[in-house]
Amino acid sequence: MTRIYLPIVIGALLLTFWVSPDAQEIAAGVAIFLFGMLMLEDGFKLFGGGALERILERATGSTLRAISFGIASTTLLQSSSLVSVITISFLSAGLISLIGGVGIIFGANIGTTTGAWLVAGLGLKIDIAAYAMPMIALSVILVFQKSKPLRGIGYALAGLGFLFLGIHHMKEGFDAFKDQIDLTRFALTGLLGLFVYSLIGTAATVVMQSSHATMVLILTALSAGQISYENALALAIGANIGTTITAILGSLGANFQGKRLALAHLIFNTVTALVALVLIVPLRDAVDWVSDLVGIAPGDYAMKLAVFHTIFNVLGVALMLPVLNRLITFLEHRIVEPVPDVSRPRYLNEAVDEFPQTLEIALRKEVLHLYENAVELILHGLNLHRDEVFATDNVADLVRHSRTPFELDLDESYERRVKTLYAGIVEFTTRVGDKRVDQDIAERVYALRDVASDIVQAVKSVKHLRKNILRYTVRRQGATTELYDELRTEIARITIEIRKLGLTEPENRSALWLDQERAQIEDDARTTSQRVDALIRKGALNATAATSFMNDSGYAYGAMRDLIEAARSYYIERESAMAEVERLLSLDEEELSEAVTEHAKDPG
């Protein structure tokens, strides 16, 4: 699409500049305004430190709260497009519900009307350029500071300055432009005018990807008398339709939930626009009534346009709220959730890595997805049913009675269900490394990648065990079978304890069990050769089986270590008060060695 419309837009601009040099000031004003919006967004991200994302996660408990958040955030950022993209990102990461996301979109449409009020009420009535210059000058000092909040304030201040400057140049450009060309000659009345100018408003917003910029352009042109009030109303309606393009583009890299939200955005804005077109006459009367009520002059068409923009957006929300549940049902039937493919990344997509909060949470969910796949393969590789292992109260007894071999191609399952997911996680973390994210977030992301690596290594270890598990545990072979059953029991027990850790509330999770288990593993690993020697001397174990077991026990203990280390990194929250206590109580390497030695001296 870019290849088609970009040359057309550039060519049209160059032709316009050639025909009328004064049009350059209007175009420059639009460009400065859009640049200001970008700086304002960047400034808020730096200054907010993820505050918007954290609030968003909590703001969707009810539809009313979601709408309120949409209004407040769009008023603050002056960009419904950014709010839409953030919402799609959070929805794709599974942090908010679809109905909550739709509520935010409803509120964002109302929130975007505040920009029209600010421009019509202040921007066109005072010399805002006089305020823009000091703001930009002060911002330069702040953006070069090391402190992130100060840099964020600097970018936000510069953004506001450029917004003001852009409005000033658009207004000046239209004032100069009207002396050469009177655009009101192209005014259209009636249904044809509504249709044509709605399309123009849609097209302008699609090109600029900002309904706010389109509204400012409309307001400045209306203030300069370059478009009629009737056509300005149609342009504003079209701008509401065109603003959905950003959400649609943002959903292209999202999962099915993100696509549902983009479709909801399109439906809502299109229905709102159609209702406004059909009820244009009653709405104009309502605008006149409200204007008289609040003291807006009959000839102040810019303020009247702001009133109209607010009324028809609020009307759209009022019409859609009663059918919200039906809309959600329609979206769920229209864009069906795909059958989960355990071999493919479930949460990692381009939409979630737009924001630090979502990329980290999506990665955590994907690592858990990898772990679930891995545990199933590990237990099946040991000829154990996962559901039976997690349901039993006596793991050792379950292992002794689990002799039926699984029909399992472990190599193929590893390639399909583990290696592919791990490759997706590595690719995702590499993308994160290319972004400018906080050092602490980057460290947590790389720590999660290491967790995934530990999980993969555990599966590889069980792959090595599989051959002799089949050889020595399908039918009883005395001491050899007992030794392998002990390895199976220990690995299964560790997966059970890790599952309990995951089901425990974060503030109540303890790392002490992990330390104790690690000490037990090291003790068992040290005493394995002694046990094997004793069994050989008794004649209970032949040399061939003993050699196989010694090799396999190394793989088994390696898998146990990897699983425990993965659980520690994934589940134990070091920032919590409980974690600080555990940090003081947990064993360091020297203490661990001492614990192993003591246990060896006194195993009872």
Secondary structure, DSSP 4 states (H G I P E B T S, - for coil): -HHHHHHHHHHHHHHHHHH-TTHHHHHHHHHHHHHHHHHHHHHHHHHHTTHHHHHHHHTTSSHHHHHHHHHHHHHHHS-HHHHHHHHHHHHHTTSS-HHHHHHHHHHHHHHTHHHHHHIIIIITTS-THHHHHHHHHHHHHHHTSS-HHHHHHHHHHHHHHHHHHHHHHHHHHHHHHTTT--GGGG---HHHHHHHHHHHHHHHHHHHT-HHHHHHHHHHHHHTTSS-HHHHHHHHHHHHHHTHHHHHHHHTTS-HHHHHHHHHHHHHHHHHHHHHHHTHHHHHHHHHHHHHHHT--TT-HHHHHHHHHHHHHHHHHHHHGGGHHHHHHHHHHHSPPPPP-TTS-SS--TTGGGSHHHHHHHHHHHHHHHHHHHHHHHHHHTT--HHHHHH-S-HHHHHHT--SPP---HHHHHIIIIIHHHHHHHHHHHHHHTS---HHHHHHHHHHHHHHHHHHHHHHHHHHHHHHHHHHHSS--THHHHHHHHHHHHHHHHHHHHHHHHHS-GGG--SHHHHHHHHHHHHHHHHHHHHHHHHHHHTSS-HHHHHHHHHHHHHHHHHHHHHHHHHHHHH--TTSHHHHHHHHHS--HHHHHHHHHHHHH---
